């Protein structure tokens, strides 16, 4: 069984209008939300085998927070250039190329592609994947290259502000 965690980067800063988009860092809320969401996964017993991220600074910092909370190092994160503003076909290609020894993989990326991809995986539909949201699916495939074709089941969808909406 394989588990895929699709994670949108945490809230980023717009303080400098002249800064290139790829270099935007997390803002204070993002720096708080990323480790909190990582701890939420850990507390639910979800251990991530592989961290894969867009190289954009905000995605990188989010992945680093998740890795740190998981007692892993930044060097354990694989950066895939194509995940920067990726569309669903790129996500599919990245997933098909994952190492079969990894059972739980976290992909860190951006909207609008991440929402579009999440909406392709199950019958659960999202209007928008909020920052630092985690959309999780599982599948019975032994090999990642068969994961999407074998069918996935919705596991959960969590985001930082949901607790305050109760």
N, C-alpha and C positions, 0 to 999 in steps of 0.2 A: 504494500500500500504506500502511496506517495501523497504528500500534503504540500500544497502550494499556498504561500502567503503573499498576496499582492499588496504592497504597502506604498501609499502615496507619501512623498516627502512631507516632513513637518512644515509648519508655517514659516515662510521666509520673509526676509526683510526687503522693503522697497525704499529704504532710506536714501539710496543714491540712484537717481534716475539715469546717470551716465554709466553706471556699472553694467558690464555685459551680463545678460541673463544667466549664462552658465556659471557666473561667479557669485551670484546672490547667496548670502549665508542665511542660516536660520535666525529668526528674531527671538526675543526672550520667550514668547509663548512656545515656539517650536523647540527651543532648548529644554523646556519643561515637559512638553507633551511626548517627545520621542522616548526618553527613558521611562516615562510613566506607562506608555503603551507597551514597551518591551517587557516591563515588569508584569504587566497584565497577562501577557502570553506565558511568561515563565510561571506565574502563579497558577495558570490553567494547565501546567504540565507540558507545554509545547516547547520543545527544544529544537532550535534551528541548526541544521547540519551545514547549510551553505548560505552565504549572504552574497547577493548579486545586485549591483547598483548601477544606475546612470552615473556618469562621471561629474554631473553638475554638483556644485558645492553643496547645495541644500539637500540633495539626495544622499550625497556622500556623508554629510554630517548626521543625517537621520540614520543611515546604515551603521555608522560608527557608534551612535548611541545605543542602538539595538545590540551590536556586537559587544560593546562594553558591559551592558547589563547582563549579557549571556556569558560573561567571563571569557570573551574571545578578544583577539587583537584586531586592530585596523587592517593589518596585513592579511587577515583571513577573508577580507572582502574582495570579491572579484568585480572589477569595473568593466562594463560593456558599453562602449561608445554609442552603439546603436540604440540603447535604451533612453538616450536623451531625446525627449519628445517623441518617443516611439509610438507607432500605430500597431494595432493588433497583429498583423503579420510578423512584425519583429518579435513581439512577445512569444508567439508560437515557435519561431525559429530558435530563440534562446532556450525555451523550455525543452524542445526536442534535442538540444545539444547538451543537456545537463548530465552530470555523472550519475550513473545508476546507483552508486554506493550511498548517495545522499537521499534520504527519505523525506526530509522536510527542508524546503528551500524558500527563502524570502527574497522577493524581487522588489527593489525600490525604484520608483519611476515617477512619471508626471501625468497630469491631465492635459488634454482630454483623452489621450490614448489609454490610460490606465482604467478609466471608467468604461470606455468602449470595450476593452478587453474583458473586464470583469463581467460585463453584461452578456458576453458570448459564452460564458462558462456554465451557467445554470439558468434556471427560470427566474431566479431572483434578479430584480432590476433596480438599478441605482440611477437617480437623476444626475447625481454628482458625487464623486468620491471625495469626501472632505480631506483636508490636510491631515496627515498622520493616521489615516484610516487603514484598517487591515481587513481585507476581504480574503477569506480562506476557503479553499476547496480541497477535497480529497478524491482520490481515485484508486481503483484496484490494480492499475497497471504495474508491472514489474519494472518496466523500462520507461524512462522519461519520453523517449521518442514516441511511445504509444499512449502517453498520459491523456492527451486531449481527445484522441480518437476513441479511446476506451470509455469515455464519458466521465464527467466529474460530478460530485455531489457537494452541495453547499454545506459548509461547516459552520461558519459564523461571519458576521460583519460587525466590527467594533470601530469606534472613533472617539476621540478625546472628549467631546462635549456631550456624549450620549448620557452619561450619568447625571448631568445637571438638567436633563430634559425630562426626568422621571417625575 
